Each structure stands twice: as C-alpha cells, then as structure tokens.
C-alpha cells in the first residue's frame, strides 16, 4: 500500500470542509462530477488521487473562487509529490493547519526541542511570552497565534490520544522566558503532563553534542502507518516524506533516546528545578502549593516542611529552607508504603 502524501491529505481535508459548509452529502456532491460517494470519500481522506478536472468541478459546486480556488487547483496538480516546503502561506494559522491535521491523525508523535518547550506542552502564558519577547511577532497577532498554538493541544485531550515522546534539551529548562513565575508554572505543567500514560518527557543532558543540535523537529506517525517529519522556521514549514529522510531522523531519535535521562529521572530534574529558590533568594517554588510544616515538631521546633503538587513531592528542613529533596508522586507513595510495614 502506498502511503498518502501530505498534499493529498491537505487537499482532501479542505474539500471536505467546503462540502460541509455547502451542506451537501457525499452522494449529492459526487453526483455533480459523476463520482460515487465512495470515490469522493477517498478523495477527502487523501487515500486516492484527485484529478484536476474533478477538483475544479467540486470547487464550482462549492462556490469556491478567487485565491483559494487557485491554491487548491495548484495543490491538485502536485497531489502525488512527496515532500512539501510551504512558503506561500503568510498567515501563521495557515502554516499550522497542515500540522494540526497530521497530528489529529497520529498514533505516535516524537519531538525534539533545543531552544524552548515543545508547542504541544506549552502553557498559554509561556507561549504568549515566547512570541512577545522574541520581538518578531506583531503585537496585534500575538493572541491569535497563541490561540492557534493552543488549538493544537486538543489532540492530547481526545478519547484516544496519540502517544507523545518529547525530548527536551536541558538548556530549555533553565531558559527564563516570561519571568521566573511563568517558567515555574511551565515546569510544573511539564511534570504534571509527564504523569499521563500516553506522554513521556525525556531531558537530554547539557553534556557534549547530540543530533538535536541541528534543530528541532517532530516525527509524526499516522494511524495508517505513514510517517512525516515536520520542520519549521520563521516564515515557512517543511514536511519531509521520502523514506531516506525519515530514516535519518529515526536514527537521530535512537541516539537521543540512548543519551537522554530516563522518564523518571527527567521528571525528578524538572520538579527539582520548579522548586528551586528564585535567583538572589526569595521564596522557594511550588507553583500550585505552599510549603507546609509538619504537625509533629521536636522540642527545639525542629521539623520538616513538605510541598506537594500533582506531579511531585518536595521535602526540606524548615530552619534551612534551601535545597530540597524531590520525589515523583509515585516514588513518594512507594516510600510511604514501605515505611508503614
């Protein structure tokens, strides 16, 4: 079976949107171009090629004209081509549309980020700060772009979400974007997400070189088995589909997996950083909870303080609130079970 191309999926998805907006069934729409409902369904899912004449006929039925019609006809002429450098889409939402469509059909997503938290794992305030502070996003576009980015998160909330493995360079965890409080909440969010059964976060230590230094990427495996690698820069998106290119990124992923901390070690590191004191002193960090003293103190008021989030437990000396021991919630629960025996 030949894998469908990204272009075919994009064209099919847009034809389906136009048909739905026109209020037509597959049977009625197909009848206008002498095509069966089954054929039109295959066109809309990208599982079969789309003849330019059929696409032109459908666009007339859907009353699609102007620039969008020209774009879709151009897409129909290249529907069988593999690899797609999207350069002519000036709007951020347009450039994200293909990615969102692919992620919605994925059963596995593997990403690497070396400069910032992966888009699928960002908090809204982190995304806003990232776009504002870079100085390249017009002020009046920030909220719209943030909404587009947040829309991607829906794929992780589906009844049967894809498995996500996110490799993150350790430097990202130390990068202050939006201020200390924003970073702390982002780290706490990462640690919480890592507790989900379909989501794995692994930190790549800041020691030596690794394949990810060539830039961030995302490998998407559709439920059909076809694989695509997504790359992005300031003005365009690139989708790689050739087998040799996919295999090169899979080799990079294997190397990253061999060098990264385990999932448990990664969560411990993230939660430890989330609980560290602010630079120059100041209150230790627990973004969702405050430190609380134990109810049992010694004669000299010696006691420990405990801070808990959904992802981690921190313990420290109440009189020396400096370094804290941190445990994942699961590890701490296991410790308590053993202590009760």
N, C-alpha and C positions, 0 to 999 in steps of 0.2 A: 504494500500500500504506500503510495507516495504522500508525504506529508503536505498538508495545505500550506500555502505561503501566507506571510503576514499581510501582503497586499490583498489576497483573496478574502481573508477574514475581515479586513478593514472595509473592503467594498461591500461584502455581504452584510456586514453589520449596519452600514449606512443605508443600504437598500431596504433592509428590514425596518429601520427607523422611519424611513419615508413612507413605506407601505402602511405602517401602523398609524402614522399621523393622518394618512389619507382615509383611514377607516376601512381598508379593503382586506378581505381574506386572501389566503394564498390562492384559492381556486379562482376568485374573481380577477385578481391581479394577473395571474398566469394566463387566464383566458385572453387578455388583451394582447399578449405576444405569442399566442398559440403554444403555451407551455403548460405542462401539468403542474399541479400543486407540489408534487414530489420534486420536480426539477427546480422549481422556484425555491423550495426549502433548501435544496443542496446549494443553490447559488447563495442564499442568505447565510448559510453556515460556513461558506468558503470551501465546501467539500468538492465542488466541481467548478470548472472554468466558466467564465461569463463572456459570451460573445458580445462584442461592442454593440451590434445591432439590437440584441435583446436589452442591454442596459439602456441604450438610447430610447427604446420603446417604453421601458418602465419609467424612465425619468419624465417622459412626456405624460404618461398616465398620472404620475405623482405631482405633476406641475412643478417640477424642479427645473429652474432655469438659471441663467447667469453664471457667475463664477463657480458656484458649487457644481453645476452641471458639467462645466468644462473640467473641473478637478476629477469628478467621478468617471468621466469618459476617458481621461488620461490614465486613470488607475486601471480601468478595464483593459486598456491596450497593453498594460505591463503586468497583468494579474498573475502570470506564471513566473515572473522573475523572482529570484531569491536575493535576499539582502536588500535593505531599504534605508537610504540616507534621506531623512525627511528634513529638507532645507526650506521649503516654501510655505511653512506654516508659522506665520508671525505670532499668533496668539499662543500663550502658554497652555491654555486649556486644549487647544487643537493638538499641540505636540504631546500632551499627556493622554489623549483619547485612545490612541493605539495601545499604549502601555496598559491603561486601565482595562481595556478589552481583553488583552492577553492574560493579565493577572486574574481576571474573573473566570478564565477557563483553565487555570493552572491547577495541578495537583501537587506541584513542588516548585518552590522559589528559593534560589540560593543567591545571596548577595554579598558583596564586599564593599565597605566604605572606609576610606582612609582619611577623610577630611571632616566629615560630620556624621551625625546619627542617620542611619538609613531612613528614607522618606516614609516607609510603612510603619516605622516605630517612633516617629517624632510626635511630641506634644504640639498642640496648636501654638502655644506661646513661643516654643523653640523655633518652629517654622517661621513665625512672624519675625522673630529677632534675626534669624538667619537671612531672610530676604531684605530686611530693613538695613542691617549693619553692613551687608556686602556692598551697598551703595550702587548697585546696578539695576535694581528693580524700581521703577517709578512709584512714588508714594501712593498714587491712586490705583495701582494694580496689586498692591500687597495683599489686601483682604481677599480679592478674587482668586489670586494664585494660592493663597492659604486654603481657601475653600476647596479648590481643585485638588490640592495635595491631600487634604483631609478625606475627600471623597474616595481616595484610593484605599483608605483604611477599612472600608466596608467589606473588602474581600476577606479580612480576618474575622469578621463577625458573622459570616454565613453559617448556616446549619452544618455544612461540611466544608470547612475552610481548607485551603491548601496547607501543606507543611512548609514552614518557613525556616531556613537556616541562615542566620545573619552573622557574617564575620565582620568584626569592627576593629580597626587599628586602635591600639591602646591610647595613642595620642588624642583620639577623638574624645575620650573620657576626661581629659584634662583641659580641653579647649573651652574657654569661657565665652559662651555665646548668650547674649541677653542678660548677663549678670549672674552672680552666684546662685540666687534663688531659682532662677529659670533652669540652670544646669542641674541643681539638686533635684528639682522635681522631674526633670528629664531622666536623670539616672534612676530615680525611684521608679519611674514609669517603665524603664527598660527592665529593671529587676522584676517588677510585677508581671510584665508580659512574658518574661522567660519562664514563669511558672505554668504557662499554658501547655498542654500536652502536644500541640502541633507546632510549637515555636521554640527554637533553640538559638541562643545568643552565645557566640564564642569570641573572646577577645584575642587578638593577635598581638603578642608582646612587642614592646618597642625595643627590640634587640635584633640587629642585623637587617638585611634586606629580605623582602619576600615578593612573590609575584604580584601582590596587590599594589605595589608601589607604582605600577604602570597606570593606575587609575581605577576608580570604582566601576563596578559592573553588576549586572543582575542576570542570572540564568533562569529562564522560565521553562518548565516542562508542562506542556498542556496535558490534559487528561487523556487525549488521543495518543500521547507519546512523543509528539513532535517537540523539538527544543528550539529556543530562540535566546540569543544574548542581546541585552539592551544596554546601550551606552548613551551618555548624554553630555552635551556641553552647553555653553551659554545660549546658543542660537539654534541648535538643531538636535535631532535624535537619530540614532543609528541602530538598526536591528540587523543582527548577523544571523544567517540561516545555513550557510554552507557547512557541510559536515566537518571539514578540516578546521574551520574556525571554532565550531562548538567543541571539538575535541581539545583544542588548545586551551580553552577556558576551563574545561573539565579537569585538565592536568593541573592548571593553576589552583583549582579548588582543592584537589587532592593534596597539594603542597601546603596550602593554607591550613587544611584540616590537620596535617601532621605537625604543624608548628604552633597552632593556636592552643590556648588553655582549654581544658575540658569545660563543658557547660556549667558544671558545679563550681569549678574554680573561677570561671568568668563572673558568675553571679556574686560570689563572695567578694571579688575585687570591685565590682560595680557598687555593691551595697556598702563596702568599706569607704569608698570614695564619696558616696552620698552622705555618709555620716561624719565625714571629717570636719574639723572646725573651719570656719571661714578664714581666709588669709588675714594675718595680723591679729588673730584672736577672734573672739566673738562666739556666738552660740554654736554649739555643735549642730550638725544637720540631721534631723529626721523630718522629712518633708510632710509626713502625714500625722506624726505623733510627737509628743514631747517626752523628754526623759522623765522617768518616774522613779522615785526612791523605793527601795524595798520596804515592806511593812515591818521587817524584823531588823533592828539595829543593835549594835553592841553597846557596852557601857560608855564607850568613847564616841558614840554616834557613828561608828564605822558601819558602812553599808554599801551596797552596790546600787547602781541605777540601771534601769532597763528601758530600752526603747524598742517598739515593735512596729513594723509595717506589715503589709500582707506578704511581702517577699523575704523579709529578713528580721533578725533579732540582734540588737546591739546590747552589750554589757560593758559597764565601766565602773571605776572607783568613784564614789560620789565626792570624795575630797580631792581627787585628782582627775578632773574631767578632761583628760587629754585623749590619748589613744584608747580606742575601744575594741573589744573583741566582737567580731560579727559572725553570725551563723545564718545559713539559709533557714527558712522556717521549718523545712523538713528535717534538717540536721539537728536543730534545737529540740524538736519534738522527740527525735530518736534518743537524744541525750537524757531528756526528762524521763522517758520510759525506762531507760537503764537505771537511772538514779532511784526510781521507785521500787526496784526489785530488792 
